[in-house]
Amino acid sequence: MDPPPAKRPRLGDQEIVAPRLQFRVHWGVLSLHSSFFRDLEGLPQPLDEPKVDGCPIVELSDSAEDVEVVLKALYNPFFSSQKPLPLSAIASYVHLSRKYDLKQLLQTMVERLTYENPTTMEAYLLLHSDNEYTTTWITSYDGFRSTWST
């Protein structure tokens, strides 16, 4: 079975294949952020390994949507300041960060969640002191019902 078409055919030196979608990425970016990919690079590869345009393929079982939002975060240093940030994206960041040992991405998401959901009354009042009705910048997604307003 042929892999799906590359999303960005001119970029990178590695193919990441998720169900229904293929990404061309820079192995250096992956290995910089993830010990999983750094260690994977050092493993011997079979000589008849399939390639796309000369680039090795790594197949992931994760959803294409999760992989896409995480790759965007790895390539964009300002992703965590994006407002609003969908809860589904945060879930993807946390899930794949834990799975592929993306420590900095996980730390950034924990900091954002902690900031927007303080655990003490003092921190809550500091965050919401300027407005009696404040909406956080984490948005819900279809199928998830919750009030994120205070």
Beta strands, then each sheet from edge to edge (+ up, - down):
strand 1: 14-18
strand 2: 21-25
strand 3: 51-52
strand 4: 55-59
strand 5: 85-86
strand 6: 138-139
sheet 1: 2+ 1- 4- 3+
sheet 2: 5+ 6+
end
